[in-house]
Amino acid sequence: MRCLSPAALLGSLLAWTMLAGSVIFLLAPLVVTVLVSLSPSPVFALPHGALSTRWYEQVGRLDGLLDSVLLSLQVAGLATAIALLLGTPAAIALARGRFPGREALATFLISPLMLPGLVIGIALLQYFRAIGLTEAFPALLLAHVMIVLPFVMRTLTAGLSLFDFTLIDAARTLGLSWPRAVVKVMVPVLAPSFITGGLFGFLSSIDNYPVSIFLTDVYHRTLPVQLLQYLGESPDPTVAAVSSLIIGLTVLVLILGDRLVGLNRMAGV
């Protein structure tokens, strides 16, 4: 067994310490939220003594919560499906095409990840008003397609960079048309990229607040917007209970992704 020098040992210890500190820093707010949701206190406080589920029982009585959850699920599901339909041919064109401005176009398609959400929200609000789009649902759907599309593009572009396009040519020589060759050959190979991009895009849509706040109305409020309203009207641990349920949903999605794809492949390792 090779012995490490003091400098290497110190570096390894520092690296593991930084790793542990980063994990604690990221997980601490989530743990506190779950603990607060189990507190019997009517204010935001960590539980002392016995735990209580009273705030989870109050979740079903929140006015407008079910409607906001259904709206968020509907918008996220449709936006993810549309982003996959649009992102797949776009990623293929970027992967196979050799044309001027290709890199600039690829950067542009993932640019919503680089811009602050408030900037995107204000820009979309002004744009939709300029073209006469005043209905909240289609505006939310179009905005969330823009939010989800970069996640789909990044994962599909990465997957296509490793795909052997001669398989498509071989399928076509066997009598398949280009669309059927893509469906029969490319889609099964890129299934992990589809699933990963779809899952992350879906979660980013469900969780989005900065863009949604500019496009909702009194009849169409997504879940994050509705939660902020609860905080302003009746700030009690019921909001922490709803947040804990969302954390649980995220964990279930990650478990599903691990079963279908594997966390290492989802993380790009």
Disulfide bonds with the S-S distance in Angstrom:
none
